Amino acid sequence: MRIIFFLKRIFYLILCNIYSNLFSSINNFKRKKRVTNKVKFFEYYTHNSIDNLVDQLHLLENDERYQKTFVFDKKALKKLLKFVFTKEFKNYLFQIYGFNYSVDYLFIYKNRTLSSSDKLKSVYANKLHMDKPFSKDMLKIIIPLKTKSDDDGPLVIFEDYKFISKDNNKYKSFLSPLKGSNYYGFNPRNTFHYALPPKFKLSGMHIMMQLNPSEKWKVDKNLLKSQFRIEPNFTDIRNIFSEKENL
């Protein structure tokens, strides 16, 4: 059984690598703007506070043992997307990556602190990893709210995979500013990252979005339904059949 599991794992890794390279090449061919400097991650600051907006949305809560999620309706989704994807932010992404994007997943959550035994397990992406079944042009956007320090459980990326240790200052925590908002983005296919468990009961809130290259700025029509599911993979193939609307 172990041999079968090992062979399945190897096959899956090979499949993910072929998929990633294939669609990365296709995306590069379709790229609207040539980009010479590859950006490992970005940090975009805006004076507008997304904390205030989220407080006004009065999101419903779904409480589980180690994670609290927040449910958005169509009206809240529309307000949130309009707030984040301003003309300035869209242009910023285009200038550094050369793509327009489709918003294909949106998830709002707070993580809970883990027991000493569960810290050794992968509960909510709290183990160091890279996402596999995606192209190298997929963007994961993280917007932290009230996440001021590592004690608040931010998402952490490592800027250099050769130095997987927080002792060498090669890591970056996605934190909230004192005023305004920070938007962070990175490609999880080629960047080691993990969700740092909070020191106390609950982490700060996080808004996570998955963006994939698109001819025009679009949003998946199933965002409301997909918030109750795990993050979709192989999205370049899924997008061939999914319905979109303009963003």
C-alpha positions in Angstrom: 0.0 0.0 0.0 2.8 2.4 0.8 4.3 1.8 -2.6 1.0 2.5 -4.3 0.6 5.7 -2.3 4.2 6.7 -3.2 3.6 6.1 -6.9 0.4 8.1 -6.8 2.1 10.9 -5.1 4.9 11.0 -7.7 2.4 10.9 -10.5 0.5 13.8 -9.0 3.6 15.9 -8.6 4.6 15.2 -12.2 1.1 16.1 -13.4 1.1 19.3 -11.5 4.5 20.3 -12.9 3.4 19.6 -16.5 0.2 21.5 -15.9 2.0 24.5 -14.4 4.6 24.7 -17.1 2.1 24.3 -19.9 -0.3 27.0 -18.8 2.5 29.3 -17.7 3.8 29.1 -21.3 0.3 29.8 -22.7 -0.2 32.7 -20.3 3.2 34.1 -21.3 2.2 34.0 -24.9 -1.0 35.9 -24.2 0.7 38.4 -21.8 -0.5 42.0 -22.6 2.7 43.7 -21.5 6.3 42.3 -21.5 7.7 42.1 -18.0 11.5 41.9 -17.5 11.8 42.0 -13.7 10.1 39.1 -11.9 8.5 40.2 -8.7 8.6 37.7 -5.9 5.8 39.4 -4.0 4.2 42.8 -3.8 3.0 45.0 -1.0 0.4 47.6 -2.1 -0.6 50.4 0.4 -3.9 52.4 0.2 -5.0 55.1 2.5 -8.5 53.7 2.5 -9.3 51.4 5.4 -10.8 48.1 4.5 -11.4 47.5 8.2 -14.2 50.1 8.2 -15.8 48.6 5.2 -15.8 45.0 6.6 -17.3 46.3 9.9 -20.2 47.8 7.9 -20.9 44.6 5.9 -22.1 42.7 9.0 -20.9 39.4 7.7 -22.4 36.2 9.1 -20.0 33.9 11.1 -19.3 30.2 10.8 -17.4 29.0 13.8 -15.3 25.8 13.7 -12.7 24.4 16.1 -9.7 26.0 14.6 -11.1 28.5 12.2 -13.8 31.1 12.0 -15.1 32.0 8.5 -17.2 34.9 7.4 -20.0 34.5 4.9 -20.7 37.2 2.4 -23.8 37.8 0.3 -24.1 39.2 -3.2 -24.4 42.8 -1.9 -21.3 42.5 0.4 -19.3 40.8 -2.4 -20.0 43.6 -4.8 -19.0 46.3 -2.3 -15.8 44.4 -1.3 -14.7 43.9 -4.9 -15.4 47.5 -5.8 -13.4 48.7 -2.8 -10.3 46.6 -3.6 -10.1 46.5 -7.4 -9.9 50.2 -8.1 -8.6 51.5 -11.4 -5.3 52.3 -9.6 -4.8 48.8 -8.2 -5.7 47.1 -11.4 -3.1 49.3 -13.2 -0.6 48.5 -10.5 -1.0 44.8 -11.1 -0.8 45.2 -14.9 2.4 47.2 -14.7 4.3 44.6 -12.6 2.8 41.4 -14.1 1.5 42.3 -17.5 -1.9 40.7 -17.1 -5.5 41.4 -16.5 -7.1 39.0 -14.1 -10.2 37.0 -13.2 -11.1 36.8 -9.5 -11.9 33.1 -9.1 -12.0 32.6 -5.3 -12.6 34.7 -2.2 -12.4 33.5 1.4 -12.6 35.5 4.6 -11.3 33.9 7.8 -9.7 34.1 11.2 -7.5 31.2 12.5 -7.5 29.9 16.0 -4.4 29.0 18.0 -3.5 25.4 17.8 -2.9 22.8 20.5 0.7 21.7 21.0 -0.1 18.3 19.3 -2.0 19.8 16.4 0.8 22.3 15.6 2.6 19.3 14.2 -0.2 18.7 11.7 -1.4 20.6 8.7 -4.7 22.1 9.9 -5.2 25.4 8.0 -2.1 25.5 5.8 0.1 26.1 8.9 2.9 23.9 7.6 5.5 25.3 5.2 4.5 24.5 1.6 4.1 25.6 -2.0 0.8 25.2 -3.8 1.0 22.7 -6.6 -1.8 22.6 -9.3 -1.5 26.2 -10.5 0.3 28.1 -13.2 3.2 30.3 -12.3 1.1 33.3 -13.1 -1.7 32.7 -10.5 -1.8 35.4 -7.9 -2.9 34.9 -4.3 -4.0 38.2 -2.7 -3.9 38.5 1.0 -5.4 41.5 2.8 -4.8 41.3 6.6 -7.1 43.2 9.0 -6.0 44.0 12.6 -3.0 41.8 12.1 -0.3 44.0 13.7 2.4 41.4 14.6 3.4 37.8 14.3 1.4 37.1 17.5 -1.8 37.8 15.5 -1.2 34.9 13.1 -0.3 36.5 9.7 0.5 34.6 6.5 4.3 34.3 6.1 6.3 33.8 2.9 10.0 33.1 2.5 11.7 35.2 -0.1 14.5 32.7 -0.7 13.8 28.9 -0.6 17.4 28.2 0.4 16.8 29.9 3.7 13.8 28.3 5.3 14.4 29.7 8.7 13.0 32.9 10.4 16.4 33.3 12.1 18.0 34.7 8.9 15.4 37.4 8.2 14.6 36.0 4.8 10.9 35.9 5.6 8.0 38.3 5.2 4.9 38.5 7.4 1.8 40.0 5.9 0.8 42.6 8.4 -1.7 45.5 8.7 -0.5 49.1 8.7 -1.4 51.4 11.5 -3.7 53.3 9.2 -5.1 52.5 5.7 -4.7 49.0 4.2 -2.0 46.7 2.9 -2.7 44.4 0.0 -0.1 41.6 -0.5 0.3 39.3 -3.5 2.5 36.4 -4.4 2.6 33.3 -6.6 2.0 30.3 -4.2 3.3 27.9 -6.9 6.9 29.0 -6.5 6.9 30.7 -3.1 7.2 28.8 0.3 4.5 30.1 2.7 2.4 29.1 5.6 -0.3 30.5 8.0 1.4 31.3 11.3 -0.8 30.1 14.2 -1.8 33.0 16.4 -0.3 33.3 19.9 -3.7 34.0 21.5 -7.2 32.7 20.8 -7.9 34.3 17.3 -5.8 35.7 14.6 -6.5 38.9 12.8 -9.0 38.7 10.0 -7.7 37.8 6.5 -9.3 38.2 3.1 -7.8 35.8 0.6 -8.4 35.9 -3.2 -7.2 33.8 -6.0 -6.5 35.6 -9.3 -5.8 34.0 -12.7 -4.7 35.7 -16.0 -7.7 36.8 -18.1 -8.3 38.7 -21.4 -10.2 41.3 -19.4 -10.9 41.9 -15.7 -13.5 39.4 -14.7 -15.1 37.8 -11.7 -16.3 34.2 -11.5 -20.1 34.0 -11.1 -19.8 31.2 -8.6 -17.8 33.2 -6.0 -20.8 33.1 -3.6 -21.0 29.3 -3.8 -17.3 28.7 -3.8 -16.7 30.3 -0.4 -18.2 27.2 1.2 -15.7 24.9 -0.7 -12.0 24.4 -0.6 -9.9 26.6 -2.9 -10.2 25.4 -6.5 -7.2 24.0 -8.3 -6.3 23.5 -11.9 -8.2 26.8 -12.4 -6.9 27.5 -15.9 -8.8 24.5 -17.1 -11.8 25.2 -15.0 -12.0 28.8 -16.4 -12.5 27.4 -19.9 -16.0 26.3 -18.7 -16.8 28.7 -16.0 -19.1 31.7 -16.4 -17.7 35.2 -15.8 -18.9 38.7 -15.5 -17.0 42.0 -15.8 -15.2 43.5 -12.9 
